[in-house]
Amino acid sequence: MGDGHDHGSAAVARHAGAAYTRRLAIALALVGTFFVVELVGGLMTNSLALLSDAGHMFTDVVGIGMALAAIQVAGGSRQDPQRSFGLYRLEILAALANALLLAAVAVYIVWESVQRLLDPPEVLAGPVLVVGAVGLLVNVVAFRLLRPGARESVNVEGAYLEVLADLLASVGVVISALVSLATGFRRADPLFALAIGFFVLPRAWRLGRKALRILLQSAPSHLDMDAVRDELLDLGGVASVHDLHVWTLTSGMEVASVHLRLVPDAGGHEVLDAARRLLRDRHGIEHATVQIEPADHADCADCERTTW
């Protein structure tokens, strides 16, 4: 006896990322337009801080674009019978790509900053201040657009972290320009660029680790798998629990499968309903496959109880 899937969870998965499609599109238009402005401004003023901010803007454009594309493709593929889970994992792959892109840009900025600290070039601080201030405003708008979605979708979180890093980079550009104007200190620009690079690296690591955990089908970090197994075992009518697996398909969609062996004369339907309620109400797992095995079913009598 097996449990059918609750299709409401698929809607949750679509909602987690797709609900923020419009916000992602607006952020992409804003950031993409200003990337060109910062790139030209950085080249004209010889500002590494401004060029590093433009580099972040570029990763924002790529990252937000990938996030948006992943949501569209994942949503459009859900009717393909050969892809029973759709292409929801594309959102996680986009998040991983964002993390790698962020890390690569951060490493380059750190390396270039060290070179410029050794031989600081002259920077046109006035134009840098103007471009940096406008860039800061653009990033604040994009940050506010994406912040709500970062709590629900790891894909949107990837785009959000890129915008956050870029927002702080814009703050660094403005401060370095002010310091240069006020004191003439030529190392202010590469120093702030270096700080930006070191700020981005651990956040890229955290995002990449989260995406890899999902891709490796590890159990969600907030779940105590031993506790889940014990709770299922404590249900009335359950003699043993084996082959318990819980994993995250995509943001907002956790999936479980488990085999429950019954005690003699236990009601399979009652145990099935109780197990589903426990997984849904106590652990938020709506998409669960529960296999009920009668007490006299011999094939799985010696199955190893495993939890992944």
C-alpha positions as CSV (number, residue, x, y, z in Angstrom):
1,M,0.0,0.0,0.0
2,G,1.6,3.3,-1.0
3,D,0.7,6.9,-0.5
4,G,0.0,9.2,-3.4
5,H,1.7,12.5,-3.6
6,D,0.2,15.7,-2.4
7,H,0.4,17.9,-5.4
8,G,0.1,21.0,-3.3
9,S,3.8,20.8,-2.6
10,A,4.6,21.3,-6.3
11,A,2.7,24.6,-6.2
12,V,4.8,25.6,-3.2
13,A,7.9,24.9,-5.2
14,R,6.7,27.0,-8.1
15,H,5.7,29.8,-5.8
16,A,9.0,29.9,-4.0
17,G,10.9,31.2,-7.0
18,A,8.2,32.1,-9.5
19,A,6.5,34.6,-7.2
20,Y,9.5,36.9,-7.6
21,T,9.8,36.7,-11.4
22,R,8.7,40.3,-11.9
23,R,11.0,41.6,-9.1
24,L,13.9,39.8,-10.7
25,A,13.1,41.2,-14.1
26,I,13.0,44.8,-12.7
27,A,16.3,44.3,-10.8
28,L,17.9,42.8,-13.9
29,A,16.9,45.9,-16.0
30,L,18.2,48.4,-13.4
31,V,21.5,46.6,-12.7
32,G,22.2,45.8,-16.4
33,T,21.8,49.4,-17.4
34,F,24.0,50.8,-14.6
35,F,26.7,48.1,-15.2
36,V,27.5,49.9,-18.5
37,V,27.7,53.3,-16.7
38,E,30.0,52.0,-14.0
39,L,32.3,50.1,-16.4
40,V,32.8,53.3,-18.5
41,G,33.2,55.4,-15.4
42,G,35.8,53.0,-13.9
43,L,37.9,53.0,-17.1
44,M,37.8,56.7,-17.4
45,T,38.7,57.4,-13.8
46,N,41.1,54.5,-13.3
47,S,39.3,53.5,-10.1
48,L,39.7,49.9,-9.1
49,A,36.9,50.3,-6.5
50,L,34.6,51.5,-9.3
51,L,35.7,48.7,-11.7
52,S,35.3,46.1,-8.9
53,D,31.8,47.5,-8.4
54,A,31.2,47.2,-12.1
55,G,32.5,43.6,-12.0
56,H,30.0,42.9,-9.2
57,M,27.3,44.6,-11.4
58,F,28.2,42.2,-14.2
59,T,27.9,39.2,-12.0
60,D,24.6,40.6,-10.8
61,V,23.4,40.7,-14.4
62,V,24.6,37.2,-15.1
63,G,23.3,35.9,-11.8
64,I,19.9,37.5,-11.9
65,G,19.5,36.5,-15.5
66,M,20.3,32.8,-14.7
67,A,17.9,32.9,-11.7
68,L,15.2,34.3,-13.9
69,A,15.9,31.8,-16.7
70,A,15.9,28.9,-14.3
71,I,12.5,29.8,-12.9
72,Q,11.0,30.2,-16.4
73,V,12.4,26.9,-17.6
74,A,11.6,25.0,-14.4
75,G,8.0,26.2,-14.5
76,G,7.5,25.5,-18.2
77,S,8.8,21.9,-18.0
78,R,6.5,20.6,-15.3
79,Q,4.0,19.0,-17.8
80,D,6.7,16.8,-19.4
81,P,5.9,13.2,-18.3
82,Q,9.5,12.2,-18.7
83,R,10.5,14.7,-16.0
84,S,8.2,13.8,-13.1
85,F,9.8,16.5,-10.9
86,G,10.1,19.0,-13.7
87,L,13.3,21.0,-13.9
88,Y,13.2,22.6,-10.5
89,R,16.8,21.6,-9.9
90,L,17.8,24.2,-12.5
91,E,17.2,26.9,-9.8
92,I,19.7,25.2,-7.5
93,L,22.3,24.9,-10.3
94,A,21.8,28.6,-11.0
95,A,22.5,29.4,-7.3
96,L,25.7,27.2,-7.5
97,A,26.8,29.0,-10.6
98,N,26.2,32.4,-8.9
99,A,28.3,31.3,-6.0
100,L,31.2,30.3,-8.2
101,L,30.9,33.5,-10.2
102,L,31.0,35.6,-7.0
103,A,34.0,33.7,-5.7
104,A,35.9,34.2,-8.9
105,V,35.3,37.9,-9.0
106,A,36.2,38.3,-5.3
107,V,39.5,36.5,-5.8
108,Y,40.4,38.7,-8.8
109,I,39.6,41.9,-6.9
110,V,41.8,40.8,-4.0
111,W,44.7,40.0,-6.3
112,E,44.3,43.3,-8.2
113,S,44.0,45.3,-5.0
114,V,47.2,43.9,-3.7
115,Q,49.0,45.0,-6.9
116,R,47.6,48.5,-6.7
117,L,48.5,48.8,-3.0
118,L,52.1,48.3,-4.0
119,D,51.9,50.9,-6.7
120,P,48.8,53.1,-6.2
121,P,47.7,54.9,-9.4
122,E,46.1,58.3,-9.5
123,V,42.3,58.1,-9.4
124,L,39.8,60.9,-10.5
125,A,37.9,60.9,-7.2
126,G,35.2,63.4,-8.1
127,P,33.7,61.5,-11.0
128,V,34.1,58.2,-9.0
129,L,32.0,59.8,-6.2
130,V,29.2,60.7,-8.6
131,V,29.0,57.3,-10.3
132,G,29.4,55.5,-7.0
133,A,26.5,57.4,-5.4
134,V,24.2,56.6,-8.3
135,G,25.3,53.0,-8.2
136,L,24.5,52.9,-4.5
137,L,21.0,54.1,-5.2
138,V,20.4,51.5,-7.9
139,N,21.6,48.7,-5.6
140,V,19.4,49.8,-2.8
141,V,16.4,49.5,-5.1
142,A,17.4,46.1,-6.3
143,F,18.2,45.0,-2.8
144,R,14.7,45.9,-1.6
145,L,13.2,44.1,-4.6
146,L,14.9,40.8,-3.9
147,R,15.2,40.7,-0.1
148,P,11.7,39.1,0.5
149,G,12.4,36.3,-2.0
150,A,15.8,35.4,-0.5
151,R,14.0,33.9,2.5
152,E,12.0,31.5,0.4
153,S,14.2,30.5,-2.6
154,V,17.9,29.6,-2.7
155,N,17.9,30.7,-6.3
156,V,16.6,34.2,-5.5
157,E,18.9,34.2,-2.5
158,G,21.9,33.8,-4.9
159,A,20.8,36.9,-6.9
160,Y,20.1,38.8,-3.6
161,L,23.5,38.0,-2.2
162,E,25.1,39.4,-5.4
163,V,23.1,42.6,-5.1
164,L,24.0,42.9,-1.4
165,A,27.7,42.5,-2.1
166,D,27.4,45.1,-4.9
167,L,25.5,47.5,-2.6
168,L,28.3,47.3,-0.1
169,A,30.8,47.7,-2.9
170,S,29.0,50.9,-3.9
171,V,29.3,52.1,-0.3
172,G,33.0,51.4,-0.5
173,V,33.4,53.3,-3.7
174,V,31.7,56.3,-2.2
175,I,33.8,56.3,1.0
176,S,37.0,55.7,-0.9
177,A,36.2,58.7,-3.2
178,L,35.4,60.9,-0.2
179,V,38.7,59.9,1.5
180,S,40.7,60.6,-1.7
181,L,39.0,64.0,-2.1
182,A,39.6,65.0,1.5
183,T,43.1,63.6,2.0
184,G,44.6,62.8,-1.3
185,F,45.3,59.3,0.0
186,R,45.9,57.2,-3.1
187,R,45.6,53.8,-1.5
188,A,42.1,54.4,-0.3
189,D,40.7,53.1,-3.6
190,P,42.5,49.7,-3.6
191,L,42.0,49.3,0.2
192,F,38.3,49.5,-0.1
193,A,38.3,47.2,-3.1
194,L,40.3,44.7,-1.0
195,A,37.7,44.9,1.8
196,I,34.9,44.3,-0.7
197,G,36.6,41.1,-2.0
198,F,37.1,39.7,1.5
199,F,33.5,40.5,2.3
200,V,32.2,38.6,-0.7
201,L,34.2,35.4,-0.4
202,P,32.6,33.9,2.7
203,R,29.1,34.7,1.4
204,A,29.9,32.9,-1.9
205,W,31.1,29.9,0.1
206,R,27.9,29.8,2.2
207,L,25.6,30.0,-0.9
208,G,27.7,27.3,-2.7
209,R,27.6,25.0,0.2
210,K,23.9,25.3,0.5
211,A,23.3,24.6,-3.2
212,L,25.7,21.6,-3.1
213,R,23.9,20.2,-0.1
214,I,20.7,20.2,-2.0
215,L,22.3,18.7,-5.2
216,L,23.8,15.9,-3.1
217,Q,20.3,15.1,-1.7
218,S,21.4,15.5,1.9
219,A,18.6,15.7,4.5
220,P,17.6,19.3,5.2
221,S,19.9,20.7,7.9
222,H,16.9,21.7,10.2
223,L,15.7,18.1,10.4
224,D,16.8,15.6,13.0
225,M,16.4,12.4,11.0
226,D,16.7,10.1,14.1
227,A,13.9,12.0,15.7
228,V,11.7,11.7,12.6
229,R,12.3,8.0,12.5
230,D,11.5,7.6,16.2
231,E,8.3,9.6,15.8
232,L,7.2,7.4,13.0
233,L,8.0,4.3,15.0
234,D,5.9,5.7,17.9
235,L,2.8,5.8,15.7
236,G,0.2,3.3,16.8
237,G,0.4,0.2,14.6
238,V,4.0,0.6,13.4
239,A,6.4,-2.3,14.2
240,S,9.4,-1.0,12.3
241,V,10.7,1.8,10.1
242,H,13.2,1.4,7.3
243,D,14.4,3.2,4.1
244,L,13.6,6.6,5.5
245,H,14.9,9.3,3.1
246,V,14.2,13.1,3.2
247,W,15.8,15.5,0.7
248,T,15.2,18.9,-0.8
249,L,14.2,19.0,-4.5
250,T,14.3,22.8,-4.7
251,S,13.6,25.7,-2.4
252,G,10.2,25.3,-0.7
253,M,9.9,21.6,-1.7
254,E,11.1,18.9,0.6
255,V,10.4,15.3,-0.3
256,A,10.3,12.1,1.8
257,S,10.0,8.4,1.3
258,V,9.7,5.7,4.0
259,H,8.6,2.1,4.5
260,L,6.5,1.3,7.6
261,R,6.0,-2.3,8.7
262,L,2.8,-2.9,10.7
263,V,2.1,-4.9,13.8
264,P,-0.4,-7.7,13.4
265,D,-4.0,-6.5,12.9
266,A,-3.0,-2.8,12.5
267,G,-5.1,-0.7,10.1
268,G,-3.0,0.3,7.1
269,H,-5.2,3.3,6.1
270,E,-5.0,4.7,9.7
271,V,-1.3,4.3,9.9
272,L,-0.9,5.9,6.4
273,D,-2.9,8.9,7.3
274,A,-1.2,9.3,10.6
275,A,2.3,9.2,9.0
276,R,1.3,11.7,6.4
277,R,-0.1,14.1,9.0
278,L,3.1,13.8,11.1
279,L,5.4,14.5,8.2
280,R,3.3,17.4,7.0
281,D,2.2,19.1,10.2
282,R,5.3,18.6,12.4
283,H,8.1,18.7,9.8
284,G,6.5,20.6,6.8
285,I,7.0,17.7,4.4
286,E,3.9,17.7,2.2
287,H,5.4,15.6,-0.7
288,A,5.8,12.1,0.9
289,T,5.6,8.6,-0.3
290,V,4.8,6.2,2.5
291,Q,4.9,2.4,1.8
292,I,2.8,0.3,4.2
293,E,4.0,-3.3,4.7
294,P,1.7,-5.8,6.4
295,A,3.0,-7.7,9.4
296,D,3.2,-11.0,7.4
297,H,5.0,-9.4,4.5
298,A,8.3,-11.4,4.4
299,D,10.3,-9.6,1.7
300,C,11.3,-6.7,3.8
301,A,11.4,-8.4,7.2
302,D,15.2,-8.2,7.3
303,C,15.6,-4.8,5.6
304,E,18.2,-2.7,7.2
305,R,16.8,0.4,8.9
306,T,18.5,3.3,7.2
307,T,18.3,7.0,7.4
308,W,19.9,9.3,4.9
